[in-house]
Amino acid sequence: MANNDAIPGVWQMSGGPSMRPYADVFLEHEVALIGPGDAGEWRAGRPDADFDGSFVRRFATEVRIGDVFLLRTASAQISAVGIVASEYLYLSQFDDVNGWDLQHGRRVRWFRLPVPYDFGSPVFGTNPSRFSTVSTESAVEYARKFINSPPTSWQTVPLPGLPPEQPPLEEVPEALRDIVGHGQDLLSLYGDERSFGEPPLEDELLTHLVVPFLRALGWPPELVAIKWRRIDVCLFKTLPRTSENCALVLEAKRLGMGVEGALGQARAYLDNLGIRRDIVVTDGIRYRLYAHDQAFTPVAYANMARLKKPAVDLFERITKT
């Protein structure tokens, strides 16, 4: 190990809440990420208040190459064990991970467990933070035994290249400029609980953001059905409004609840109708499209709060033709 005392430190990293997880991103790119990152790179002298507390500073300064990370997916459960392989990095390409700004990073060689390991008790605390040292003896012992038990070849494999940073969308399509600006204005207001109050429900997001977005993409009102057969929004190729004429479905979640969690619900609605169609999940700001002819793989994405060039693909796929 690279540690001065040859004994690795043990840390727990959150893989994100169940409603909006990001553990798979860690494992795919061999990274550990933490936010908030929009305030910019951490450097000595910057106050903890810039980063909503001390987590980022500790992540950047106290972790050592060779330390062990436990990827926590529940209060007593982990899905992977990793070994830190780099110093602190500021990775701009992770500014939008399922809506999270997680630009503070380290390279980590992860070993995904065949099945999640449950310690049987809240070894990370009853309300574990996004990142912290692990002091419970049983968890520390587990981590150190794990990295010293075969197979150990995963600990030295070459790290994959990091994904490129997606360039911003320099010019919003003219038809969408008003709704994009409107969405950004509402987002800042919705996030201010003192002046706004409780966050809006799904139906309010549909009314003020989703339907205007679809109308801007050319969908006439008669082909935009709300709460049709329990589907939040169903778009039709033509009238009458029948299952056969369904072109696309959208399922909405409340802001911050994680749009990705709506996929299963939308698929169940389609199964009940006996059809397969593309699905868009949204919270009015983020839109992710899953292609039915690619086993519902995510194929397009747009975040109205931070538009990138690939968002054009989503706009084109949803535009009424």
ChimeraX attribute file (.defattr): number of C-alpha atoms within 10 A of each C-alpha:
attribute: neighborCount
match mode: 1-to-1
recipient: residues
	/A:1	12
	/A:2	13
	/A:3	13
	/A:4	8
	/A:5	8
	/A:6	10
	/A:7	12
	/A:8	22
	/A:9	21
	/A:10	22
	/A:11	23
	/A:12	23
	/A:13	23
	/A:14	24
	/A:15	26
	/A:16	19
	/A:17	15
	/A:18	12
	/A:19	13
	/A:20	18
	/A:21	18
	/A:22	20
	/A:23	21
	/A:24	13
	/A:25	16
	/A:26	20
	/A:27	19
	/A:28	11
	/A:29	17
	/A:30	23
	/A:31	23
	/A:32	27
	/A:33	31
	/A:34	23
	/A:35	19
	/A:36	19
	/A:37	24
	/A:38	16
	/A:39	12
	/A:40	14
	/A:41	17
	/A:42	21
	/A:43	10
	/A:44	8
	/A:45	6
	/A:46	11
	/A:47	13
	/A:48	14
	/A:49	8
	/A:50	15
	/A:51	19
	/A:52	12
	/A:53	12
	/A:54	13
	/A:55	17
	/A:56	24
	/A:57	19
	/A:58	14
	/A:59	24
	/A:60	21
	/A:61	13
	/A:62	11
	/A:63	23
	/A:64	21
	/A:65	19
	/A:66	22
	/A:67	21
	/A:68	28
	/A:69	28
	/A:70	27
	/A:71	27
	/A:72	27
	/A:73	23
	/A:74	19
	/A:75	19
	/A:76	18
	/A:77	19
	/A:78	22
	/A:79	22
	/A:80	23
	/A:81	20
	/A:82	28
	/A:83	25
	/A:84	23
	/A:85	22
	/A:86	16
	/A:87	14
	/A:88	23
	/A:89	15
	/A:90	17
	/A:91	20
	/A:92	19
	/A:93	16
	/A:94	24
	/A:95	20
	/A:96	16
	/A:97	15
	/A:98	21
	/A:99	18
	/A:100	19
	/A:101	19
	/A:102	23
	/A:103	25
	/A:104	27
	/A:105	24
	/A:106	24
	/A:107	23
	/A:108	26
	/A:109	29
	/A:110	26
	/A:111	19
	/A:112	15
	/A:113	11
	/A:114	8
	/A:115	9
	/A:116	15
	/A:117	14
	/A:118	16
	/A:119	15
	/A:120	9
	/A:121	11
	/A:122	15
	/A:123	19
	/A:124	23
	/A:125	13
	/A:126	10
	/A:127	9
	/A:128	17
	/A:129	14
	/A:130	15
	/A:131	23
	/A:132	17
	/A:133	20
	/A:134	21
	/A:135	16
	/A:136	12
	/A:137	10
	/A:138	11
	/A:139	19
	/A:140	20
	/A:141	12
	/A:142	12
	/A:143	21
	/A:144	16
	/A:145	11
	/A:146	15
	/A:147	17
	/A:148	9
	/A:149	8
	/A:150	9
	/A:151	9
	/A:152	12
	/A:153	7
	/A:154	14
	/A:155	17
	/A:156	10
	/A:157	9
	/A:158	8
	/A:159	13
	/A:160	12
	/A:161	8
	/A:162	13
	/A:163	10
	/A:164	10
	/A:165	12
	/A:166	14
	/A:167	11
	/A:168	12
	/A:169	14
	/A:170	9
	/A:171	10
	/A:172	16
	/A:173	12
	/A:174	8
	/A:175	13
	/A:176	17
	/A:177	13
	/A:178	14
	/A:179	19
	/A:180	20
	/A:181	14
	/A:182	15
	/A:183	21
	/A:184	15
	/A:185	12
	/A:186	15
	/A:187	16
	/A:188	11
	/A:189	15
	/A:190	17
	/A:191	16
	/A:192	12
	/A:193	10
	/A:194	9
	/A:195	9
	/A:196	12
	/A:197	11
	/A:198	11
	/A:199	15
	/A:200	13
	/A:201	13
	/A:202	18
	/A:203	16
	/A:204	13
	/A:205	21
	/A:206	23
	/A:207	13
	/A:208	15
	/A:209	19
	/A:210	24
	/A:211	19
	/A:212	18
	/A:213	22
	/A:214	20
	/A:215	18
	/A:216	18
	/A:217	18
	/A:218	14
	/A:219	20
	/A:220	13
	/A:221	12
	/A:222	12
	/A:223	20
	/A:224	20
	/A:225	18
	/A:226	18
	/A:227	12
	/A:228	14
	/A:229	14
	/A:230	11
	/A:231	18
	/A:232	19
	/A:233	22
	/A:234	23
	/A:235	24
	/A:236	23
	/A:237	17
	/A:238	13
	/A:239	10
	/A:240	12
	/A:241	17
	/A:242	12
	/A:243	15
	/A:244	14
	/A:245	15
	/A:246	22
	/A:247	18
	/A:248	19
	/A:249	25
	/A:250	23
	/A:251	27
	/A:252	29
	/A:253	21
	/A:254	18
	/A:255	20
	/A:256	15
	/A:257	15
	/A:258	21
	/A:259	25
	/A:260	24
	/A:261	18
	/A:262	20
	/A:263	20
	/A:264	11
	/A:265	12
	/A:266	22
	/A:267	20
	/A:268	12
	/A:269	16
	/A:270	20
	/A:271	12
	/A:272	9
	/A:273	13
	/A:274	10
	/A:275	13
	/A:276	20
	/A:277	18
	/A:278	24
	/A:279	25
	/A:280	27
	/A:281	24
	/A:282	29
	/A:283	25
	/A:284	26
	/A:285	21
	/A:286	23
	/A:287	23
	/A:288	22
	/A:289	25
	/A:290	20
	/A:291	16
	/A:292	16
	/A:293	10
	/A:294	10
	/A:295	9
	/A:296	16
	/A:297	13
	/A:298	16
	/A:299	13
	/A:300	19
	/A:301	23
	/A:302	21
	/A:303	19
	/A:304	19
	/A:305	17
	/A:306	15
	/A:307	20
	/A:308	19
	/A:309	14
	/A:310	15
	/A:311	20
	/A:312	16
	/A:313	13
	/A:314	17
	/A:315	19
	/A:316	12
	/A:317	14
	/A:318	18
	/A:319	14
	/A:320	17
	/A:321	9
